[in-house]
Amino acid sequence: MNTHILWIDDEVDMLRPHIIFLENKGYTLHTATNGQDALELIQSNNFDLVFLDENMPGINGIETLKLIKEIRPVLPVVMITKSEEEDIMHKAIGSQIADYLIKPVNPNQVLISIKKVIHHRQIISDQSTADYRLEFGRIEQLLNEAKTVDDWIAIYRKLVGWDINLRQSGDESVREILTCQFSEVNNEFCKFISQRYLGWFGGGGSSDARPLMSHQLMHVKVFPHLKSCDKVAFLLIDNLRYDHWRMIAPIVQEFFKIEEDEMYCSILPTATQYARNAIFAGLMPSEIEKLTPEYWLNDEEEGGKNQHEEELLRRLLQRFGISVSLYFRKIVGLDNGRQMLSELNKLDACSFAVFVYNFVDMLSHARTSTEIVRELAEDEAAYRSLMRSWFEHSDLLELLKELAARKFKVVLSSDHGTVRVSNPIKIIGDRHTSTNLRYKTGRALTYDAKNVLEVKKPEMAYLPRTNLSSSYVFARNRDFFVYPNSYGYHVKYYRNTFQHGGISMEEMLVPVITLVPME
């Protein structure tokens, strides 16, 4: 595709060597000696780029730039000037220039500017593709050497980074390679968890040191700040994955400095009922059921399973001997968010503010049940994009701005992530079996043991029993459970939806970010 460039300069004849150089590189050059002629050309032609001299008689460069943006708002303009005065640069940058060059310029400078403005995406894509092909082997080596959860976190960070960088790559083959490598790594991660998980709780298997997990999150990552800071906020965004955090991090960094960017390991099941209650109680699920049975409902029992986070947190603070003025708010819809923003003056009287946001969870469920949301979030990249778009216009962003303005240190995290499922696994259970697609608990479950992690003695994983013969099974990687009845319908309905409850890096390796407000 031929690239058409308009060069506006009252001494355009002096630029003939530059123009010949660029034409020999395959570009088509058009010229104008003043702003008025240039505007007429822009009205009647579709240019890919404009070079604009700042110091021209008649309509000067800054004025011409403003008029160009009125006619063609997205047309990239490169400003060229003899002046290095800061106010001229500010005026040009404020008018959304694409690049800025100081005279005298040589042909190679001009060519570099063209490549930066017009071809930068393709150049970055090509370079990213080449870099990933080199990195592929390094990731394989890290995979072979992985022995701890920290090792898996390092690999996961790399894969997420490449997944984001390559999402716009024109090289379909390299994206397929990354998808295959991601799946391979997830398979090995599932084996790692299956072999070690029970051992972390003294229930057999490997005796490797247990990583930071859900029930330890508060006293390890949040409570220490209560002793050193006047104002601390804990923000839990349900279903927030590490790649989601990477998408919103640049926006957050406008108001906060990132003090720590880490991950912890969610307990199993990676479901809100279990993981979130464990966070706020500082206890494993069976311990919550034993010590505070009034705050726990098992899967088959009617009622909301996460109605007592605040009560559990207050008991945890008391258990650790922490006396703070606590503000707790749970946001489950648009109206809740608006109401919360109208009450932010209450933050002035508290030293510890806790917010639970359910939007990302609602988004994943809407993607399953609503056709238009499924189309908008067709794949991982689109899902991330939709999540970022929501965040940019959300009450959550307004809350973060307010917390920064009020000098709160913020710990931002989640209870678990989600994984896009694709492979159905048949399972049979009675009518009391739990309904989650990524884990099942109940009695007399029938399944192929080689496809799952089975926990026949729930107490070994600190999970409650619904009856004496109940057990748990967990789906791995991108598998999901389907009953033989109406098998075809449910496979079609749930395949490629985002689910949680089982074992995958996306579900278990959860971001925990410490943010310090800008000075």
Secondary structure, DSSP 4 states (H G I P E B T S, - for coil): -PPEEEEE-TTGGGGHHHHHHHHHTT-EEEEESSHHHHHHHHHH---SEEEEESS-SSS-HHHHHHHHHHH-TT--EEEEES---HHHHHHHHHTT-SEEEESS--HHHHHHHHHHHHSHHHHHHHHHHHHHHHHHHHHHHHHHH--SHHHHHHHHHHHHHHHHHTTT-S-HHHHHHHHHHHHHHHHHHHHHHHHHTGGGGTSSS--PPPPPBGGGHIIIIIHHHHHH-S-EEEEEETT--HHHHHHHHHHHTTTEEEEEEEEEEPPSS-SHHHHHHHHHHTS-HHHHHHH-GGG---TTSSS-SSS-HHHHHHHHHHHTT----EEEEEE-SHHHHHHHHHTGGGGGG-SEEEEEE-HHHHHHHHHHH-HHHHHHT-SHHHHHHHHHHHHHTSHHHHHHHHHHHTT-EEEEE-S---EE--EEEE-B--TTS---SSEEEESS-B--GGGEEEESSGGGGT---SSTT-EEEEEBTTEEEE-STTHHHHHHHHTT-EE-SSB-HHHHEEEEEEEEE--
